[in-house]
């Protein structure tokens, strides 16, 4: 089974957005994947940001039941591919957990780039939409590599 864990700061905007978008992308193959998200500094049990939910709902994806959770070592161990939203997150995780470094990447590395996905928290719906489009493009263009790295 392929497994992907998306990681951001609070687990209410970017990582749940990426999780939902990948759920939508794999569609009928979802039962062959394990796709989740977590936050490095997440407060447990918070719902995704309203705009995150709205952006996904416009694409037919419902994550209203999702609740934030903090990243744990057990999560890093149990996912084949861990994709962070920021360079600092990737570097911190690789330094803290060197035994899992080979599975931790910056999301933009899936398209051979190396930049942070900007956090839209507290910003307008248009900013959330822009972030969603950016993540969609990365997931689409980098899908072959994501599939390969996510495989057990």
URSULSUL-V513245 format. One record per run of one state. SS is the DSSP state (helix for helix, strand for strand, loop for the rest). FROM is the first residue (numbers start at 1). TO is the last residue. Records with the same first field share a line. If there is no record, write none. Layout:
SS=FROM-TO, FROM-TO
This chain:
loop=1-1, 9-13, 40-46, 48-49, 58-66, 68-69, 71-72, 79-80, 85-86, 97-97, 112-124, 142-142, 151-152
strand=2-8, 33-39, 47-47, 67-67, 70-70, 81-84, 104-106
helix=14-32, 50-57, 73-78, 87-96, 98-103, 107-111, 125-141, 143-150
